[in-house]
Amino acid sequence: MAEKPMNPLAGPAGPGPYSTRTDQLRFQSPEYGAGVEQAAIKAGAPLASTPDVRPTSRSEMGMAPSQTSTTSLYAPSSRPNEPVTSGIPMGEGPGSEILGFSNARQSDADIIAKYMPALDAMASAPDSPQSFRIFVRNLQGNL
């Protein structure tokens, strides 16, 4: 048999506009007794505060107006002596080696070449999926 609630007029427990406390805690008036004691405890040390999470505005960052303005599409070049194709592997000017990516790609290719015999053996197995075979062929073509 279910127990009767301590106070039948207490109302339902749980979330909602008509719910009531079920832990039987009573809060006294903040001007007397425990309320005064709690206020004294709070006044003894500063409470923690939540940090400001608003994004920093441009004025707070101290950005100069020249840094916030954009360059027009038809503005004169800031590097008139540099070819447009500088940094790509074709055309005038230095190639992609000035960007420093060629060493990373070469080391990746070396690592893949080291594992290629094992990948090729797995791709030639009769139960290997067609997608894996295509992947291994693609790797072989890019080495």
N, C-alpha and C positions, 0 to 999 in steps of 0.2 A: 504494500500500500504506500502511496506517495505521501511524503511529509507535507504538512501545511506550511505555507510561507510564514515568516516571522510577522509580517504585517500584510494582511490580505488586501489592504488598500494601496500597497506599494506600486502596483502596476507591473507591466512586463519588463523583463530584462532584455538586453541586447540593443543593437543600433535602432535608431528611429526617433521620431519626435516625441513619442509617448513613453519612451523607456525610462527606467529609473535605476538608481545604483543598487547593486545587490551585495556590495561588500560592507554595508551598514556603517560607512564612514560619515561622520557629521563634521562639517566645517563650521567653526565658530566665527563670530563677527570679527573682521580685521582690526577693530578698535580695542578689543579686549583679549586678555589671556594669551592663548596660543597665537593669535594673529599678531599681537604686539611682539611676541618673542620671535616669530618668523620674520617680521619686518626688521628686527634688530640683527638677526643672523644675516639677512640679505644685505644690510647696510655695511656689514663688517668687511666684505670683500666684493670686488666688482664681479658681476656675472659675465659669463662668456657671451660673446656676440657672434652672430653669423657674418662671415666676410661678405663684402659687397661683390655681387656677381654680375653687375651691369657691365656691358662692354665699354671699353675705354674709347672716348670720342677723340677725334683728330686734334681738337684743341687741347685736350688733356695730354696727348702724346707730345705736343709741342712740335708738330710737323710744320715745316715752312711751307708757304704757299707754292713755291716752285716744286716741292716734292709731291703735292697733291694734284697738280695739274698734269694733264695727259698731253702727249705729243700728237700733233695732228698728223694725219696720214700723208699729207702733201708737204709737210715741213721739211726744210733742208736737212740733210744727213748730218749726224753728229760725228760720223766717221767717214769722211769723203774719200779717203785713200784706201779703204778696205773693200774688197769685192763682195758683192751680195752673196756669192756662193761660198764664202769663207765658213769653214766648219762642217761642210758636207763632203762626201767622198767624190764629187764630180765638180767640174768647173774650175775657175781660177781661184787662187788663194790656198791657204793651208787646208788640208782635209780634216776628217773627223779625228785624226790622231791628236790634234790639239785639245780635244775635249777630254781625253784620257779614258775613253771607253774601250778602246781596242784591246788593251791589256786584259781587261775583265772578260771580254768575249773570248779572247784566245785561251785564257785559263779555263773557262767553261767548256770550250771545245775540247781541250785536252782531257778534262775529267770525263766528258761524255765518250770520247774515243777510248778511254781506258775501260769503260763499262760496256762498250759496244758489242764485244763478243758474247757476253752473257745475255744482253738484250736480244741479239740476233738469234741465239739458241732458244730463248723463250718464245720469240715470234715464230720460229719454225716448228714449234711443238704443234701437234695436230689439234689440241683442244684450246689453243690460244684464240682469243676473240679477234675478229676482223679489224676492229678499231685499234687494237694494240699493234697489229701488223702494219697498219697504215702509219701509226705513230713512229714505229721503228724505221720504216722506209723514209719518212719525213726527216728524222734525225740523221740518217745516213746521207740524205741529199744535201743537208745543210752543213755537213762537216767539211 
